[in-house]
Amino acid sequence: MADLARRRWFGLVFISLAVALIIVDSTIVNVAIPSIVDELGITSTQVQWVQEAYTLVFASLLLMFGSLADRFGRRRMLLIGVVIFALSSLVAALSPSGDALIAARLVQGVGGAMMLPSTLSLLNATFRGRERGIAFAVWGSTIGGMAAVGPLLGGWLTTDFSWRWAFGINIPFAVVIVIGVLLTIAESRETRTGGLDIVGAALSVVLFGALVFGLIEGRTYGWWTTDQQLRIGGVTWTWGVSPIPFAFALAALALLAFLVWEVRRSRQGHGTLLELSLFRISSFRNGNVAAMVVSLGEFGIILSLPLWLQFVLGFDALQTGLVLLALAVGSFVASGFAGATSGRVSPVTIVRIGIGLEIIGIAAVGWVVAPDAAWGWLLPALFVYGMGVGLATAQLTGVVLQDVPVELSGQGSGTQSTSRQVGSALGIAILGTVLFTSTAGILGAKLDDAGVPSAQRDQIVSAVVDSAGGAIAGLAENPQTAAIADDAKAALSEGTRLSAFSAAGFLAIGLLATIALGRRRDPETAVG
């Protein structure tokens, strides 16, 4: 018995490494982009797809692979995902062109989508009672901490070695994960049969792919009219109406078709991609709503703060990563707190404490941000925010899955992970719009007050906003535009402040959404 217990905890280490691999890769590439542009000569459109191809594929496949893991084996799905992730990382590290790098990132998204719900469902099937709370605390803190460690690791590898190592470093870790999982994790799978739901899987991919694409790319291509032409391969979107409304319409149609198909298939006694009766479990239903809303505001700071640190305060990628390390430290400290209080304090209470700390931390960041800010004050604010992320992410996951039958762990995990990804994409869309729209408006007003001609004003505003602040350094180097650079720094700072306060507002809504989590389900509504 003692040997089995030790194996479970060693298994948790390797599961956490797998989660770390997924999360780090979603953030590490952001600081490596300038070096990739210099070496491969990729266009701005290719830059966008290098950053977002991974997220788009990852989010669209989570539900499908979560369900398939239940059927074919959760450990098996995790191992296949790690191997695909490692091989695609190797291709990315050796990519001779932007198109090859984008293709590798797309395949990485497939591997990541196999891995994440499998890690969560393995924890749900392996741990029980107080141990379960500790395991989820470690899992959640790994997500929060690695989101901050990614930029640090990427900055160090890119600065001291090459951007290619930002992908190459995944390979040795993948080898360790595969060996460790084989030695410590037992296989688990669903025992029920009923056939594969191929149509449901296809509809879910269309649904979440179109939805996440629309949310992420709305600011780039225009929410209604086309602001920038969409090019995919040799095909160019030439219509006056933006592709974004079409993406949302496609997602809505796919959602309707998916629900009709799943209900019909369930009534016929066939296997379904998503067991809709899971939503009769109040903790699962309400927890997914809360997870989506909280995710909307949770990582907004990772979007805006690195831009402000580099383009306003003049930090390099490594220095930016070191500042964000305070968030990771706070998140890992939270795992110890959550483990110590597991079984003594209710998970819902810990979720609320965590969200409260997030609100305090991100609001403090908003108060600190200014063109002449003393960056040292960011460290305690980020530490508090990181503690909140570590507490809320882990325990909210546990609350969502607490009443889900073990045989449906993959479906439950995939649904929970998808809710978070949709919330994150919505957060990127809303908080990104707040950041850049407010920056453009404030900078335009300052240039008007300075008497800058309208044509020149529009050109400067577009340069600053389109480069996400990168053009400020060029303005500052020219004595004739140094004053304009100061105005741009002030505008970007104010946009960052408003983005932080908006994220705090969404987190407050998420805190209110947790009220429903205090209501236990009626036993008659249980699945199975």
C-alpha positions as CSV (number, residue, x, y, z in Angstrom):
1,M,0.0,0.0,0.0
2,A,2.8,2.4,0.9
3,D,4.5,1.6,-2.5
4,L,1.3,2.4,-4.3
5,A,1.0,5.7,-2.4
6,R,4.5,6.7,-3.3
7,R,3.9,5.8,-6.9
8,R,0.9,8.1,-7.0
9,W,2.9,11.1,-5.7
10,F,5.8,10.4,-8.0
11,G,3.2,10.2,-10.8
12,L,1.9,13.6,-9.8
13,V,5.4,15.0,-10.4
14,F,5.4,13.8,-14.0
15,I,1.8,14.9,-14.6
16,S,2.8,18.4,-13.4
17,L,5.8,18.3,-15.7
18,A,3.4,17.5,-18.6
19,V,1.2,20.4,-17.7
20,A,4.2,22.7,-17.3
21,L,5.3,21.8,-20.9
22,I,1.9,22.8,-22.3
23,I,1.6,26.1,-20.4
24,V,5.2,27.2,-20.9
25,D,5.0,26.6,-24.7
26,S,1.9,28.8,-24.9
27,T,3.9,31.8,-23.5
28,I,7.5,31.2,-24.2
29,V,7.2,32.0,-27.9
30,N,6.0,35.6,-27.3
31,V,9.4,36.8,-26.2
32,A,11.2,34.9,-28.9
33,I,9.2,36.5,-31.8
34,P,11.6,39.4,-32.5
35,S,14.5,36.9,-33.0
36,I,12.3,34.7,-35.2
37,V,11.5,37.7,-37.3
38,D,15.2,38.6,-37.7
39,E,16.3,35.1,-38.6
40,L,13.4,33.8,-40.8
41,G,12.2,37.2,-42.2
42,I,8.6,36.3,-41.6
43,T,5.8,38.8,-42.2
44,S,3.5,40.4,-39.6
45,T,0.7,37.9,-40.7
46,Q,3.0,35.0,-40.1
47,V,4.0,36.4,-36.8
48,Q,0.4,36.4,-35.8
49,W,-0.1,32.8,-36.8
50,V,3.1,31.6,-35.1
51,Q,1.7,33.0,-31.9
52,E,-1.9,31.9,-32.3
53,A,-2.0,28.7,-34.3
54,Y,-1.1,26.7,-31.2
55,T,-3.9,28.2,-29.1
56,L,-6.5,27.9,-31.9
57,V,-5.9,24.1,-32.5
58,F,-5.4,23.5,-28.7
59,A,-8.8,25.0,-27.7
60,S,-10.7,23.4,-30.5
61,L,-9.6,19.8,-29.8
62,L,-9.8,19.7,-25.9
63,L,-13.3,18.3,-25.7
64,M,-12.7,15.7,-28.3
65,F,-9.5,14.3,-26.9
66,G,-10.9,14.4,-23.4
67,S,-13.7,12.1,-24.5
68,L,-11.4,9.8,-26.5
69,A,-9.1,9.5,-23.5
70,D,-12.0,8.0,-21.5
71,R,-12.6,5.4,-24.2
72,F,-9.0,4.4,-25.2
73,G,-7.1,5.1,-22.0
74,R,-6.1,8.3,-20.3
75,R,-2.4,7.4,-19.8
76,R,-2.2,6.2,-23.4
77,M,-3.6,9.5,-24.6
78,L,-1.2,11.5,-22.5
79,L,1.8,9.5,-23.8
80,I,0.7,9.9,-27.4
81,G,0.2,13.6,-26.8
82,V,3.7,14.0,-25.3
83,V,5.4,12.2,-28.2
84,I,3.5,14.3,-30.8
85,F,4.4,17.5,-28.8
86,A,8.1,16.5,-28.7
87,L,8.3,15.7,-32.4
88,S,6.6,18.9,-33.5
89,S,8.8,20.8,-31.1
90,L,11.8,19.3,-32.9
91,V,10.4,20.4,-36.3
92,A,9.7,23.9,-34.9
93,A,13.3,24.1,-33.6
94,L,14.7,23.2,-37.0
95,S,12.2,25.2,-39.1
96,P,13.9,26.9,-42.1
97,S,10.9,29.1,-42.8
98,G,7.9,30.8,-41.3
99,D,5.4,28.4,-42.9
100,A,7.3,25.4,-41.5
101,L,7.2,26.9,-38.1
102,I,3.5,27.6,-38.3
103,A,2.8,24.0,-39.4
104,A,4.8,22.8,-36.4
105,R,2.9,25.0,-34.0
106,L,-0.4,23.6,-35.4
107,V,0.8,20.0,-34.6
108,Q,2.0,21.2,-31.2
109,G,-1.6,22.3,-30.5
110,V,-2.8,18.7,-31.3
111,G,-0.3,17.2,-28.8
112,G,-1.2,19.8,-26.1
113,A,-4.9,19.1,-26.5
114,M,-4.3,15.4,-26.0
115,M,-2.2,16.1,-22.9
116,L,-4.1,18.6,-20.8
117,P,-7.5,16.9,-20.2
118,S,-5.6,13.6,-19.8
119,T,-3.6,15.0,-16.9
120,L,-6.7,16.3,-15.2
121,S,-8.7,13.1,-15.7
122,L,-5.8,11.0,-14.4
123,L,-5.7,13.0,-11.2
124,N,-9.4,12.7,-10.9
125,A,-9.2,8.9,-11.2
126,T,-6.1,8.5,-9.0
127,F,-6.6,10.6,-6.0
128,R,-9.4,10.8,-3.4
129,G,-10.2,12.7,-0.2
130,R,-7.6,15.1,1.2
131,E,-5.0,13.8,-1.2
132,R,-7.2,14.9,-4.1
133,G,-7.2,18.5,-2.8
134,I,-3.4,18.5,-2.6
135,A,-3.0,17.0,-6.1
136,F,-5.3,19.6,-7.6
137,A,-3.5,22.3,-5.7
138,V,-0.2,21.3,-7.3
139,W,-1.8,21.0,-10.8
140,G,-3.4,24.4,-10.6
141,S,-0.3,26.1,-9.2
142,T,1.7,24.6,-12.0
143,I,-0.6,26.3,-14.5
144,G,-0.4,29.7,-12.8
145,G,3.3,29.5,-12.1
146,M,4.4,28.3,-15.6
147,A,2.4,31.0,-17.3
148,A,4.8,33.5,-15.7
149,V,7.9,31.2,-16.0
150,G,7.5,30.9,-19.8
151,P,8.5,34.5,-20.6
152,L,11.5,34.2,-18.2
153,L,12.7,30.9,-19.8
154,G,12.0,32.3,-23.3
155,G,13.9,35.5,-22.6
156,W,17.0,33.6,-21.2
157,L,17.1,31.0,-24.0
158,T,16.6,33.7,-26.8
159,T,19.1,36.1,-25.3
160,D,21.9,33.7,-24.4
161,F,21.4,31.0,-27.0
162,S,18.8,31.0,-29.8
163,W,15.0,31.2,-30.2
164,R,15.2,27.6,-31.5
165,W,16.0,26.4,-28.0
166,A,12.6,27.8,-26.9
167,F,11.2,24.8,-28.7
168,G,14.2,22.4,-28.4
169,I,14.1,22.4,-24.6
170,N,10.8,20.6,-24.8
171,I,12.4,17.4,-26.1
172,P,14.5,16.3,-23.1
173,F,11.6,17.1,-20.8
174,A,9.3,15.0,-23.0
175,V,11.6,12.0,-22.7
176,V,11.6,12.3,-18.8
177,I,7.8,12.6,-18.8
178,V,7.3,9.5,-20.9
179,I,9.6,7.4,-18.8
180,G,8.2,8.7,-15.5
181,V,4.5,8.2,-16.6
182,L,5.2,4.6,-17.7
183,L,6.8,3.8,-14.3
184,T,4.4,5.6,-12.0
185,I,0.9,6.0,-13.5
186,A,-1.6,3.2,-13.9
187,E,-3.9,3.1,-17.0
188,S,-7.6,4.0,-16.5
189,R,-10.4,4.1,-19.0
190,E,-14.2,4.0,-19.3
191,T,-15.7,0.6,-19.2
192,R,-18.9,1.5,-21.1
193,T,-19.3,0.9,-24.8
194,G,-21.5,2.6,-27.4
195,G,-19.4,3.4,-30.5
196,L,-17.4,6.5,-31.4
197,D,-19.2,9.8,-31.9
198,I,-17.3,10.9,-35.0
199,V,-20.0,13.5,-36.0
200,G,-20.0,15.0,-32.6
201,A,-16.3,15.2,-32.6
202,A,-16.2,17.0,-35.9
203,L,-18.9,19.5,-34.8
204,S,-17.1,20.2,-31.6
205,V,-13.9,21.0,-33.5
206,V,-15.8,23.4,-35.8
207,L,-17.7,25.0,-32.9
208,F,-14.7,25.8,-30.7
209,G,-12.3,26.4,-33.6
210,A,-14.6,29.1,-35.1
211,L,-15.4,30.6,-31.7
212,V,-11.9,30.9,-30.5
213,F,-10.7,32.2,-33.9
214,G,-13.4,34.9,-33.8
215,L,-12.5,36.0,-30.3
216,I,-8.8,36.1,-30.8
217,E,-8.7,37.6,-34.2
218,G,-11.6,40.1,-34.0
219,R,-9.3,43.1,-33.2
220,T,-7.0,42.2,-36.1
221,Y,-9.5,41.6,-38.9
222,G,-12.3,43.8,-37.7
223,W,-15.4,42.9,-35.7
224,W,-17.7,43.8,-38.6
225,T,-16.0,45.5,-41.6
226,T,-12.6,44.2,-42.8
227,D,-9.7,46.1,-41.3
228,Q,-7.0,43.7,-42.6
229,Q,-7.2,41.0,-45.2
230,L,-7.1,37.4,-44.0
231,R,-4.7,35.1,-45.9
232,I,-4.6,31.4,-45.3
233,G,-2.2,29.6,-47.7
234,G,-3.0,30.9,-51.2
235,V,-6.6,32.0,-50.3
236,T,-7.3,35.7,-49.4
237,W,-10.5,37.0,-47.9
238,T,-11.6,39.9,-50.2
239,W,-15.1,40.7,-48.9
240,G,-15.9,44.0,-47.3
241,V,-17.5,42.3,-44.4
242,S,-15.0,40.9,-41.9
243,P,-14.6,37.1,-41.6
244,I,-15.2,37.4,-37.8
245,P,-19.1,37.6,-38.0
246,F,-19.0,34.6,-40.3
247,A,-16.9,32.7,-37.7
248,F,-19.3,33.5,-34.9
249,A,-22.3,32.5,-37.1
250,L,-20.5,29.2,-38.0
251,A,-19.9,28.6,-34.2
252,A,-23.5,29.2,-33.4
253,L,-24.7,26.8,-36.1
254,A,-22.2,24.2,-35.0
255,L,-23.4,24.5,-31.4
256,L,-27.0,24.0,-32.4
257,A,-26.2,21.0,-34.6
258,F,-23.9,19.6,-31.8
259,L,-26.7,19.7,-29.2
260,V,-29.3,18.2,-31.5
261,W,-27.0,15.4,-32.5
262,E,-25.8,14.6,-28.9
263,V,-29.4,14.5,-27.6
264,R,-30.5,12.3,-30.5
265,R,-27.6,9.9,-30.1
266,S,-28.1,9.7,-26.4
267,R,-31.8,8.8,-26.8
268,Q,-30.8,6.1,-29.2
269,G,-28.4,4.6,-26.6
270,H,-25.2,5.3,-28.6
271,G,-22.0,6.7,-27.1
272,T,-21.8,10.5,-27.1
273,L,-18.8,12.8,-27.2
274,L,-20.2,14.8,-24.3
275,E,-22.5,13.3,-21.7
276,L,-25.1,16.1,-21.5
277,S,-26.5,14.8,-18.3
278,L,-23.2,15.9,-16.6
279,F,-24.8,19.4,-16.7
280,R,-27.5,18.2,-14.3
281,I,-24.7,18.1,-11.6
282,S,-24.8,21.6,-10.1
283,S,-21.2,21.7,-9.1
284,F,-20.2,20.8,-12.7
285,R,-22.6,23.2,-14.4
286,N,-22.0,26.2,-12.1
287,G,-18.3,25.5,-11.8
288,N,-17.8,25.6,-15.6
289,V,-19.6,29.0,-15.7
290,A,-17.5,30.3,-12.9
291,A,-14.3,28.9,-14.5
292,M,-15.1,30.6,-17.8
293,V,-15.7,34.0,-16.2
294,V,-12.7,33.8,-14.0
295,S,-10.4,32.8,-16.9
296,L,-11.7,35.9,-18.7
297,G,-9.9,38.1,-16.2
298,E,-7.3,35.8,-14.9
299,F,-4.4,36.1,-17.3
300,G,-5.1,39.6,-18.7
301,I,-2.0,40.8,-16.9
302,I,0.2,38.4,-19.0
303,L,-1.1,40.2,-22.1
304,S,-0.4,43.8,-21.2
305,L,2.3,43.9,-18.5
306,P,5.2,42.6,-20.6
307,L,4.5,45.2,-23.3
308,W,4.5,48.0,-20.8
309,L,7.7,46.7,-19.1
310,Q,9.6,46.5,-22.4
311,F,8.3,49.5,-24.3
312,V,7.7,52.0,-21.5
313,L,10.3,51.1,-18.9
314,G,12.8,49.7,-21.4
315,F,13.3,46.2,-19.9
316,D,14.6,43.4,-22.1
317,A,13.0,40.0,-22.4
318,L,15.0,38.5,-19.5
319,Q,14.3,41.3,-17.1
320,T,10.6,41.2,-17.9
321,G,10.6,37.5,-17.2
322,L,12.3,38.1,-13.8
323,V,9.7,40.6,-12.8
324,L,6.9,38.1,-13.8
325,L,8.7,35.5,-11.7
326,A,7.0,37.0,-8.6
327,L,3.7,35.8,-10.0
328,A,5.1,32.2,-10.3
329,V,6.5,32.3,-6.8
330,G,3.1,33.3,-5.4
331,S,1.4,30.6,-7.3
332,F,3.7,27.9,-6.0
333,V,3.4,29.2,-2.5
334,A,-0.4,28.9,-2.9
335,S,0.0,25.2,-3.6
336,G,1.5,24.6,-0.2
337,F,-1.2,26.6,1.5
338,A,-3.9,24.8,-0.4
339,G,-2.4,21.4,0.5
340,A,-2.1,22.3,4.2
341,T,-5.7,23.4,4.4
342,S,-7.1,20.5,2.3
343,G,-9.9,18.8,4.2
344,R,-10.0,21.6,6.8
345,V,-11.3,24.5,4.6
346,S,-14.0,23.9,1.9
347,P,-12.7,24.1,-1.7
348,V,-15.3,26.8,-2.5
349,T,-14.0,29.0,0.3
350,I,-10.5,28.6,-1.0
351,V,-11.7,29.5,-4.5
352,R,-13.3,32.7,-3.2
353,I,-10.1,33.6,-1.2
354,G,-8.1,33.0,-4.3
355,I,-10.2,35.2,-6.6
356,G,-10.2,37.9,-3.9
357,L,-6.4,37.9,-3.8
358,E,-6.4,38.1,-7.6
359,I,-8.6,41.1,-7.5
360,I,-6.4,42.8,-4.9
361,G,-3.2,41.9,-6.8
362,I,-4.3,43.0,-10.3
363,A,-5.9,46.2,-9.0
364,A,-2.6,47.0,-7.2
365,V,-0.7,46.5,-10.5
366,G,-3.1,49.0,-12.1
367,W,-2.3,51.6,-9.4
368,V,1.4,51.1,-9.8
369,V,1.6,51.4,-13.6
370,A,2.8,54.8,-14.8
371,P,5.4,56.1,-17.3
372,D,7.8,56.8,-14.4
373,A,6.7,54.0,-12.1
374,A,9.0,52.4,-9.5
375,W,8.8,48.8,-10.8
376,G,9.7,47.3,-7.5
377,W,6.2,47.9,-6.2
378,L,5.0,45.4,-8.9
379,L,6.7,42.5,-7.1
380,P,4.4,42.3,-4.0
381,A,1.3,43.0,-6.2
382,L,2.3,40.1,-8.6
383,F,3.1,37.8,-5.7
384,V,-0.4,38.4,-4.2
385,Y,-2.0,37.9,-7.7
386,G,0.0,34.7,-8.2
387,M,-1.2,33.3,-4.9
388,G,-4.7,34.0,-5.9
389,V,-4.2,32.2,-9.3
390,G,-2.7,29.2,-7.6
391,L,-5.6,28.9,-5.1
392,A,-8.5,29.7,-7.4
393,T,-7.3,27.6,-10.4
394,A,-6.6,24.5,-8.5
395,Q,-9.6,24.4,-6.2
396,L,-12.1,25.6,-8.8
397,T,-11.0,22.6,-11.0
398,G,-11.6,20.3,-8.0
399,V,-15.0,21.8,-7.4
400,V,-16.0,21.3,-11.1
401,L,-15.0,17.6,-11.1
402,Q,-15.9,16.7,-7.5
403,D,-19.2,14.9,-8.4
404,V,-18.2,13.7,-11.9
405,P,-18.1,9.9,-12.1
406,V,-14.6,8.5,-12.6
407,E,-15.6,6.8,-15.9
408,L,-16.5,10.3,-17.3
409,S,-13.4,12.0,-16.0
410,G,-12.0,12.7,-19.6
411,Q,-15.3,14.3,-20.7
412,G,-15.5,16.3,-17.6
413,S,-11.9,17.4,-17.8
414,G,-12.1,18.3,-21.4
415,T,-15.3,20.4,-20.8
416,Q,-13.7,22.2,-17.9
417,S,-10.5,22.9,-19.9
418,T,-12.5,24.1,-22.9
419,S,-14.5,26.4,-20.7
420,R,-11.2,27.9,-19.4
421,Q,-9.8,28.3,-22.9
422,V,-13.0,30.0,-24.3
423,G,-12.9,32.3,-21.2
424,S,-9.2,33.1,-21.9
425,A,-9.9,33.8,-25.6
426,L,-12.7,36.1,-24.6
427,G,-10.4,37.8,-22.1
428,I,-7.7,38.3,-24.8
429,A,-10.4,39.8,-27.1
430,I,-11.9,42.1,-24.5
431,L,-8.8,43.1,-22.6
432,G,-6.8,43.5,-25.8
433,T,-9.4,45.8,-27.2
434,V,-9.4,47.8,-23.9
435,L,-5.6,48.1,-24.0
436,F,-5.2,49.1,-27.6
437,T,-8.3,51.1,-28.1
438,S,-7.7,53.2,-25.0
439,T,-4.0,53.7,-26.0
440,A,-5.0,54.9,-29.4
441,G,-7.7,57.3,-28.1
442,I,-5.4,58.8,-25.4
443,L,-2.4,59.1,-27.7
444,G,-4.6,60.7,-30.4
445,A,-5.9,63.2,-27.9
446,K,-2.4,64.1,-26.7
447,L,-1.2,64.6,-30.3
448,D,-4.2,66.8,-31.0
449,D,-3.4,69.0,-28.0
450,A,0.2,69.3,-29.2
451,G,-1.0,70.5,-32.6
452,V,0.1,67.5,-34.7
453,P,-1.6,67.5,-38.1
454,S,-4.3,64.9,-38.4
455,A,-2.6,62.8,-41.1
456,Q,0.6,62.6,-39.1
457,R,-1.3,61.9,-35.9
458,D,-3.1,59.0,-37.5
459,Q,0.2,57.6,-38.8
460,I,1.9,57.8,-35.4
461,V,-1.1,56.3,-33.6
462,S,-1.3,53.4,-36.1
463,A,2.4,52.7,-35.8
464,V,2.3,52.6,-32.0
465,V,-0.8,50.5,-31.8
466,D,0.0,48.1,-34.7
467,S,3.4,47.4,-33.2
468,A,1.9,46.9,-29.7
469,G,4.2,49.7,-28.5
470,G,7.3,48.5,-30.3
471,A,7.5,51.8,-32.3
472,I,8.0,53.9,-29.2
473,A,11.7,53.1,-29.1
474,G,12.2,54.5,-32.6
475,L,10.3,57.7,-31.7
476,A,12.4,58.1,-28.6
477,E,15.7,57.9,-30.5
478,N,14.8,60.8,-32.8
479,P,15.1,64.2,-31.0
480,Q,12.3,65.6,-33.1
481,T,9.9,62.9,-32.0
482,A,11.1,62.4,-28.4
483,A,8.2,64.4,-27.0
484,I,5.8,62.2,-29.0
485,A,7.5,59.1,-27.5
486,D,6.7,60.4,-24.0
487,D,3.1,60.9,-25.0
488,A,3.0,57.3,-26.4
489,K,4.5,55.9,-23.2
490,A,1.9,57.8,-21.1
491,A,-0.9,56.5,-23.4
492,L,0.3,52.9,-23.3
493,S,0.7,53.1,-19.5
494,E,-2.9,54.4,-19.2
495,G,-4.1,51.6,-21.5
496,T,-2.3,49.1,-19.3
497,R,-3.9,50.5,-16.2
498,L,-7.4,50.4,-17.7
499,S,-6.8,46.8,-18.9
500,A,-5.7,45.8,-15.4
501,F,-8.8,47.4,-13.8
502,S,-11.0,45.8,-16.4
503,A,-9.5,42.4,-15.5
504,A,-10.2,43.1,-11.8
505,G,-13.8,43.9,-12.7
506,F,-14.3,40.6,-14.6
507,L,-12.7,38.7,-11.7
508,A,-15.2,40.4,-9.4
509,I,-18.0,39.0,-11.6
510,G,-16.3,35.6,-11.3
511,L,-16.4,35.9,-7.6
512,L,-20.1,36.6,-7.7
513,A,-20.5,33.5,-10.0
514,T,-19.0,31.3,-7.2
515,I,-22.1,32.0,-5.1
516,A,-23.9,29.2,-6.9
517,L,-21.1,26.8,-6.1
518,G,-22.1,26.6,-2.5
519,R,-25.3,24.7,-3.4
520,R,-24.8,21.0,-3.4
521,R,-26.5,18.9,-6.0
522,D,-29.6,16.8,-5.5
523,P,-28.5,13.1,-5.4
524,E,-31.3,12.3,-7.9
525,T,-29.6,14.4,-10.6
526,A,-26.4,12.4,-10.4
527,V,-25.1,10.8,-13.6
528,G,-25.2,7.1,-13.8
